[in-house]
Amino acid sequence: MPASKRAETVLSRPGGGTAYGWGTMDLKTVKKAFLSSVPVMAGYLVLGIGFGILLRGAGYGVLWAFAMSAFIYAGSMQYVGIGLIAGGASVLTTALTTLMVNARHLFYSISMVDRYQHTGKYKPYLIFALTDETYSILCDEKGGGDAATYWFLVSLFDHFYWVAGSVAGSLLGSVLPFSTAGIEFSMTALFVASFTEQWLAKRDHIPALTGLLCSLACLLIFGAERFLIPAMLAITLVLSLLRGRGEAAS
């Protein structure tokens, strides 16, 4: 079988469409995925190191850093989780906090349902590894013959960067004196940088302005502790209405 055919095995599905098997990953796809993930690498290594240092400062070693980053893999929630673990938070409190912090995934991941529908054995990991930064890379990928392999590799590279940064931070925190004051702001800085990049790259600023205004309104109404979920619901509602009017007008 030619190498181009071995690069990815495509299986037919009874209901139409295609399902991507594991196949053999060609170097071209690996290179493309790696280059696409380089900007995320720069952020994840730094943020992962910050997380590892904070976790070490709370009294939890490198195995904790590795396990949390490999199996939880939720950057902002892991930062919040340090305080929950150290403070002995209950399971209920942890579950509700996790829902509030990660509620945004429920909204933007919907757009990936169709893309991931026929990705075969890649699908469980693709769902697990979909983070904000990985989504920002994959949402512009239109697909192709090796799309599932590319999506998988980008997700895997990003996951590796986060785990590597967390482990490195934990090891550095054990040997170097380091003040952790203010380091938790690094996640906020990442979101601001991502927002700025998207603002500069897109001509349509309505979604960004919708997010800002809805978040600000909910912050003023519900307060800093309870505004996240109402803000997400408001953003989804407004964007759905705008989309519906746009489709009706066209």
PAGU-175774 format. One record per residue: residue in one letter; x, y, z of N, C-alpha, C in turn. Coordinates in steps of 0.001 Angstrom, whole numbers, plus 500000, padded with zeros to 6 digits. Layout:
AXYZXYZXYZ
...
! end
This chain:
M500848498806500000500000500000500000500880501240500000
P500616502213499112501441503440499068501441504165500390
A502519504926500644502640505653501920501511506634502112
S501065507278501005499990508254501134498701507612501591
K498518506324501256497322505618501688497451505151503123
R498709504867503533498924504420504902498833505566505886
A498939506798505412498972507964506299497745508020507168
E496598507619506648495385507636507455494377506670506869
T493815505817507681492835504848507242491457505439507396
V490702505506506308489377506087506338488357504981506164
L487449504854507111486444503805507110485099504371506739
S484360503673505907483030504135505549482061503834506669
R481016504662506784480016504510507813478671504187507167
P477836503358507832476562502985507255475681504180506924
G475710505213507781474835506361507588475455507455506752
G476537507136506076477209508169505293478329508802506083
G479141509588505441480268510240506103481439509289506222
T482451509705506940483639508891507105484033508825508549
A484747507761508911485301507614510260486791507406510118
Y487573508123510862489017508073510723489616507062511685
G490379506120511140491050505148511989492358505714512491
W493114504877513225494368505366513780495377505657512680
G495487504732511703496367504974510574497819505183510979
T498617505628510032500023505944510252500198507447510064
M500687508128511070500808509582511012502013509976510171
D501783510665509062502886511085508220503547512321508815
L504798512518508468505589513598509049505037514967508686
K504406515092507525503846516371507109502748516822508059
T501882515875508449500802516203509374501348516514510760
V502356515741511195502975515971512500503616517360512537
K504320517720511472504970519032511409503946520151511424
K502875519989510655501831521005510611501199521201511986
A500914520102512673500301520172513999501247520829514999
F502514520470514936503488521050515870503626522552515668
L503758522978514422503908524409514141502664525184514571
S501498524586514393500266525252514820500209525398516335
S500836524460517040500750524451518503501843525264519186
V502809525770518426503932526503519029503480527707519858
P502535528529519374502084529647520225501496529189521549
V500788528065521530500233527529522773501355527032523677
M502379526444523081503508525950523865504116527072524704
A504294528243524099504896529368524814504079529737526047
G502747529702525916501894530048527056501767528927528061
Y501595527703527584501349526576528490502566526232529344
L503743526348528772504933526056529578505063527040530732
V504863528328530439504976529361531485503863529196532525
L502627529018532048501497528870532975501587527570533756
G502048526516533091502223525245533780503266525337534878
I504359526045534587505393526250535613504812527004536805
G504010528032536516503373528773537601502486527891538448
F501715527023537793500855526098538535501677525148539391
G502739524598538817503579523659539575504210524298540791
I504640525551540645505249526265541768504220526524542863
L503018526962542467501963527197543461501567525916544172
L501455524834543413501073523558544015502138523077544986
R503398523239544611504495522865545511504472523727546762
G504168525023546607504087525909547766502970525532548713
A501923524874548189500811524428549034501100523092549698
G502262522503549393502656521264550051502420520000549249
Y502170520131547948501908518971547104503008518844546064
G503589517636545968504779517417545171504553517176543695
V505580516682543036505593516549541589504576515529541086
L504303514484541841503313513494541415501920514111541346
W501620514995542295500347515710542264500271516611541032
A501364517297540741501392518190539574501172517394538290
F501851516263538190501703515433536990500287514883536870
A499760514333537963498436513716537921497337514726537605
M497387515894538238496357516907537992496401517409536551
S497606517620536032497716518142534671497422517086533618
A497738515827533915497502514768532936496046514329532900
F495386514279534064494044513694534128492916514714534318
I493230515887534866492225516951534985492341517881533787
Y493542518381533525493857519199532361492854520335532179
A492780521168533198491882522331533154492607523487533818
G493343524246533021494263525250533544493736526130534649
S492697526907534359492184527828535374491608527077536563
M490951525941536315490384525166537416491473524534538271
Q492591524212537669493689523659538464494254524709539407
Y494332525953538944494772527031539827493798527195540987
V492509527190540666491494527289541723491537526066542619
G491810524905542017491821523654542762492875523594543855
I493951524346543689494986524363544728494398524846546048
G493639525932545982493011526450547194491961525503547748
L491222524827546858490196523890547309490816522702548036
I491895522175547466492567521034548089493197521433549416
A493937522545549394494618522993550609493633523373551707
G492448523886551311491456524304552303490508523210552732
G490661522004552176489805520890552561488363521081552130
A488136521610550938486782521856550449486018520546550271
S484708520597550456483864519421550299483715519051548827
V483236517842548578483024517383547206481988518276546507
L480926518645547227479886519486546642480438520854546243
T481198521455547134481799522754546840482730522665545638
T483516521604545592484442521411544478483691521234543170
A482602520452543200481814520209541986481166521488541475
L480581522269542363479924523515541956480934524533541439
T482078524601542092483116525529541646483630525136540271
T483820523841540071484277523349538774483273523693537679
L481990523526537979480947523852537009480991525334536638
M481147526188537626481167527626537377482396528044536566
V483544527486536925484788527884536264484840527367534826
N484346526136534620484472525507533300483191525548532484
A482199526324532920480924526367532206481088526826530762
R482104527625530491482294528147529134482495527022528118
H483041525892528556483268524784527635481964524251527059
L480892524348527820479602523849527353479118524617526136
F479536525858526006479029526720524953479881526653523682
Y481200526820523817481988526850522592482261525456522028
S482180524412522862482447523062522363481334522544521458
I480154523154521539479041522724520691479410522823519213
S480212523829518871480576524027517469481485522927516938
M482032522091517834482934521019517403482230519674517289
V480957519606517615480236518337517616480262517686516233
D479924518447515208479905517899513850481299517508513382
R482292518300513724483663518004513284484192516721513915
Y483843516508515171484359515343515883483492514097515701
Q482410514217514971481421513140514905482003511830514376
H482859511905513374483371510699512725484888510565512874
T485400510890514040486847510826514259487301509498514860
G486393508541514953486770507197515372487351507137516771
K488475506426516901489095506224518214489739507493518765
Y489901508484517920490423509763518408489388510504519263
K488130510242519043487053511078519574487101511273521091
P487224510214521926487243510440523385488349511388523825
Y489539511221523241490632512100523653490432513521523144
L489910513668521927489657515002521386488680515774522267
I487659515089522772486688515728523668487358516124524976
F488137515214525540488812515473526806489803516629526697
A490526516698525586491646517634525460491266518968524819
L489975519246524666489565520507524044489617521636525074
T490654522428525001490808523592525877490551524864525078
D490550525996525746490320527276525068491325527495523949
E492599527256524256493656527532523287493642526515522149
T493388525245522464493290524233521414492108524527520499
Y491001524954521089489828525316520295490143526460519339
S490893527451519822491210528607518975492019528204517751
I492773527094517852493534526590516706492638525764515785
L491853524871516385491087523908515592489838524496514955
C489292525567515540488043526102515004488213526689513612
D489434527056513236489684527612511906490144526553510915
E490338525308511388490770524226510516489555523658509796
K489540523758508476488374523349507696488297521840507482
G489333521141507813489304519688507666490060519240506430
G489832517992506053490540517408504928490738515934505175
G491520515297504332491694513858504443492315513416505748
D493238514229506292493905513852507529493518514776508676
A492313515355508627491885516325509630491874515733511029
A491342514518511178491249513909512510492627513697513122
T493579513271512300494946513081512787495555514407513216
Y495323515436512420495825516775512749495211517274514042
W493909517155514197493238517590515427493795516852516642
F493989515545516474494518514726517569495923515181517966
L496771515415516979498149515794517278498241517168517930
V497467518127517456497454519448518086497019519325519539
S495972518556519792495481518351521157496536517677522014
L497221516684521445498243515953522188499440516835522512
F499901517609521531501028518520521770500686519521522871
D499510520134522799499114521118523810499040520480525193
H498495519285525260498404518562526537499806518307527102
F500709517885526233502081517612526664502752518864527215
Y502558519998526548503172521244527023502702521581528435
W501401521401528679500850521731529992501408520804531078
V501461519516530775502003518561531751503477518842532002
A504239519080530937505668519346531077505913520605531900
G505151521656531639505308522888532404504981522696533869
S503923521950534164503517521722535546504572520938536317
V505105519890535688506146519086536333507408519916536541
A507784520700535532508973521549535657508796522570536772
G507604523145536875507344524117537937507436523506539314
S506912522289539443506987521611540734508433521322541124
L509231520890540153510643520606540434511407521884540758
L511126522951540026511791524230540303511390524768541675
G510117524613542011509644525095543302510271524388544475
S510773523168544237511385522410545332512842522775545567
V513471523439544602514903523736544739515211525228544722
L514259526053544253514526527486544157513593528268545076
P514125529233545822513254530112546615512464531008545683
F511148531051545869510314531778544913509083532307545611
S508806533596545407507597534180545955506453533965544976
T505361533377545454504219533074544587503174534187544581
A503479535311545197502508536410545261502154536908543864
G500870536869543526500390537381542254500525536461541068
I501092535266541251501326534384540109500013533846539535
E498965533816540369497675533315539885497086534213538791
F497604535439538658497115536359537629497545535923536232
S498433534939536146498933534504534840497822533968533957
M496797533309534531495681532806533730494866533962533160
T494659534996533969493956536181533478494730536814532329
A496033536873532474496881537444531420496753536652530128
L496659535323530236496525534485529047495213534779528326
F494118534892529080492823535176528465492820536555527804
V493459537530528427493539538873527843494332538831526542
A495434538084526542496251537966525336495478537269524211
S494734536212524545493939535501523541492853536398522976
F492200537168523853491152538087523414491727539145522471
T492882539687522835493510540723522013493876540190520636
E494418538957520609494799538351519337493586538151518445
Q492487537644519021491267537433518256490686538772517773
W490775539796518591490250541123518225491016541681517021
L492316541518517026493137542027515936492984541198514667
A492693539908514823492628539014513665491275539052512966
K490215539436513669488863539413513109488352540833512853
R487594540973511777486977542261511486485662542439512234
D484982541341512470483695541387513168483929541339514670
H483676542465515348483923542545516788482643542391517614
I481525542079516961480262541953517689480311540853518748
P480827539642518437480904538616519483481751539047520686
A482880539717520407483757540159521495483070541215522356
L482430542173521703481731543223522445480551542654523228
T479875541667522638478775540998523344479271540339524619
G480397539650524508480969539003525686481354539996526762
L481981541089526365482397542106527330481201542747528039
L480213543163527256479074543872527834478225542952528716
C477987541724528263477198540779529068477927540426530363
S479226540227530263480005539897531468480007541050532457
L480171542264531947480183543435532815478827543634533493
A477750543477532722476404543639533279476137542596534371
C476488541355534106476262540297535096477160540467536315
L478361540996536099479254541260537231478644542297538155
L478066543339537586477449544389538395476177543903539091
I475434543023538417474158542565538970474341541453540000
F475173540456539668475280539253540506476516539240541400
G477483540102541135478690540114541948479754539173541413
A480969539336541901482121538593541386482028537096541634
E481305536681542667481244535262543023480213534489542217
R479248535173541581478133534460540952477837534897539521
F478701535680538917478351536259537623478638535349536435
L479484534316536603480001533570535455478910532850534666
I478113532025535328477078531261534629476027532174534005
P475482533190534747474550534117534091475162534819532877
A476434535160532965477096535817531840477163534892530631
M477502533624530858477560532656529764476197532479529113
L475165532394529930473807532242529401473386533470528600
A473715534658529116473364535896528427474100536003527096
I475370535662527081476156535713525843475576534765524801
T475261533543525242474692532556524315473363533029523750
L472522533604524599471217534082524158471353535213523137
V472192536192523451472363537348522559472948536917521214
L473987536086521240474597535643519992473642534788519168
S472820533979519844471829533158519125470796534050518446
L470346535091519143469385536025518549469990536770517364
L471240537208517514471908537914516420472112537006515217
R472454535755515488472651534805514401471336534528513680
G470265534379514473468948534128513878468497535266512994
R468728536493513427468356537648512607469208537740511351
G470491537392511501471362537426510333470951536419509286
E470588535202509731470156534185508794468838534557508143
A467935535174508937466655535584508390466826536684507338
A467759537605507603467997538698506666468624538207505362
S469441537146505474470083536623504272469156535705503493
! end
